[in-house]
Amino acid sequence: VIFDMDGTMFDTERLSTKGWIYAGKKLGVDIPVALTDSFRGRNPQAIRKKFAAYFGDRLDYDTARAMKHEYFDEVTKESVPHKEGLQDLLEYL
């Protein structure tokens, strides 16, 4: 059995969303969950385009992304939350 860990075994998508929201708050801008949901499964270049289309010059992507990573790194320092049911599935296998 082969698993894609990011978003399948570990709940990184939820942390990524929280990271974008954290960055927005620090920068005084609302980053909608609907926008962050549209980032899922996309590479940084595609995310940059979506970000620019939504914010234009109002918010710098690189600054917001760095703050998102700051949040993610702090939260995952000890461990990364796993997806619900992962432990049961692994025990079954």
MIMAR-488533 format. One record per residue (C-alpha): residue in one letter; x, y, z. Coordinates in steps of 0.2 Angstrom, whole numbers, plus 2048, in hexadecimal, padded with zeros to 3 digits. Example, Ala and Ser with C-alpha at 12.3 -4.5 7.8 and 13.67 -1.06 7.14 Angstrom:
// residues 2
A83E7EA827S8447FB824
***
This chain:
// residues 93
V800800800I8078117FBF800821803D8038337FFM80783A810D80384D80DG7F084F810T7EC83C810M7F583681FF7F9846827D7ED855829T7F8862821E7EA86A817R7E1870826L7F287782DS7F587F81CT7E488881DK7E788E82FG7F889482AW7F189F81CI7E48A6828Y7F28A9834A7FC8B2827G7ED8BD822K7EA8C2834K7FC8C7837L7FB8D1827G7EA8D882BV7E18D081CD7D48C381BI7D98B3812P7C98AA80EV7C8897811A7C1895800L7D189C7F8T7DC891803D7D28827FES7D58867ECF7E88857EFR7E78727F4G7F08677E8R7F88757DFN80A87A7DDP81188A7E4Q8118937D3A7FE88F7D0I7FB8957E2R8048A57DFK7F98A87CFK7E98A57D9F7EF8B07E7A7F48BE7DBA7E38BD7D3Y7DA8BE7E3F7E58CB7ECG7ED8D57DED7FA8E17E6R7F18E17F7L7FB8D37FED80C8CC7FAY80C8B97F7D81D8B67FCT81B8BF80DA80A8B6811R8128A580BA8218A7817M8158AB825K80A89C821H81A891822E81F899832Y80E894839F810882832D821880838E81D88584AV80D87A84BT81686B844K82686D84EE82085E85AS81585484EV80985583FP7F7851842H7F2841839K7E283F830E7D3837839G7D3824837L7E5823832Q7EA819842D7DB80D83FL7E080A82DL7F2807831E7EE7FA83EY7E27F2832L7F07F0825
***
